[in-house]
Amino acid sequence: MKILETRWAFCLLTTVLILPLNALAAASADDGNVVNAPPAIAPLEEDYGIEIKSGEELYLPEPEVPDVSGYSRDAIEAKLAGRQDSAPNVTVERMGGVSALGDFVDEGRAREWVIRQFSHPQAIMVNSGKVTLEDVYRQVNDRRYMEQVGDGTYIIRLPLAVKQEATLVLRDETLRLSEERGSFIANDGWLFAIDSKIIGWREEANGPATFQKKSNFRPFYVGWGGSENFILGTTMANLGYLQSKSYGFTVAQYSEYDNARLQRSAPHAWLVESTFEDLYYGFYCYEAEDVAIVDNVYRDNIVYGIDPHDYSSRLLIANNEVYGTREKHGIIISREVNNSWIVGNRSYDNGLSGIVLDRQSSNNVVANNVSYDNQGDGIGLYESPDNLLWGNRLMNNLRNGIRVRNSSNVNVYHNVAVLNGTWGIYGQLKDLSATDRNFKEDFYSYEVSMNVVGGELASNASGPLSTDNPAYIAIYDVGMRFPRSDVGIHFEGVLGKYQMQIFDALRNQGRAVFIEPTAVVSGQVTQAEN
């Protein structure tokens, strides 16, 4: 650790001494809340040195991950049993003034429901009690708003809101949400869906509301701040479109303005042994905590399979099968999603990458996943430092097995990357100044650094390992075999400069290679500067 502390102190000192004053000013200027990108400055190839020594200091124990057995059928049934049995109270009321519905009637969105309901927007309110779908049907008692269309199958033609102290239970039932009439579910209390189906329904076609285009309304589910959401053995399908909090299945905190009044805790959710299909986003969250997504299938969703977002923490994404995402990634966490676990998942045949960490998502463990046949990378880290990739298998992805972009202090341990379309592992520096990125909200460092320990990098089209000029890279006990290039296994850039020493240290001496510049010049934007 002393070596690392010395390294960072030296980096900071040389940055202050070498960066021009106007570059520092540009990095921290806040002119009308605009912050510039960090300068695209990195060490030169001739600045680097190599050290060969024991790999003992690179040792890390296998990461500890949460026990997934706690997220079980019995545990969810126990949560339900703990809810107080009290008389159901359900009414049909106007949507205005209801916290759970406020986002959908403010800022002009009420028009959507005026058009679909042909009147002032109304909703079914589950006000209090432990309430079943049959209770809702009996108390609504109006076929215009809710109809039983078969044994255990209902269709609702209004939004359905579960208020703060209420509990709604679906068990062995099918709930169809009418697309034409603007139905959706907003949970502000407790909701349990057990061995059921929640389906977006196109009444005109008497069938599911399959995706047509992103701007077209489709029913959706949202659990708000303070809500508890339990989905067990349930299918959720044909939900979501491109509107805020309307993406498909969402758990989200209220806006800062609303929550100053409401004072709600972070929303929670357990999604267990369920299937999510043809959702605009299979899962999305905002400022959520302690969410468990365990043993589910996410298939054929539109933009993302699993997409935890902004400032969420302590998430467990474990043992899921995620495939067929049409546009982008199978699993992505983005914008300071921290202190979470992505473990034991299979992510394949997705429109871009299998697993992605994005926009300053840090202190996460990505372990024992299998990511293959994706149209991007197996695993991609984008502007996300201080993460551990452990024991993953990345196979036959169109681009890289693992990409580490503008991310520092990344530990890449015991991973297997084979048959990928470019590099097994690729460290990338990329200047984002020409993008529309908000550099105050999505700050980053123009820097890449990593420890690569153990595992196997074999038969990747461009080679086993490459990196743009790094702040540092350490390599130890990494197998590199079966080159696909006619020139055999080879490195480029800084690694190419020391290719013979690297091979000798790894193969013949069984020692570690440490490569870093004798002077480091990096451009950084930090929260403190903003």
Order of alpha helices (4+ residues) and beta strands (2+ residues): alpha-alpha-beta-alpha-beta-alpha-beta-beta-alpha-beta-beta-beta-beta-beta-beta-beta-beta-beta-beta-beta-beta-beta-alpha-beta-beta-beta-beta-beta-beta-beta-beta-beta-beta-beta-beta-beta-beta-beta-beta-beta-beta-beta-beta-beta-beta-beta-beta-beta-beta-alpha-alpha-beta
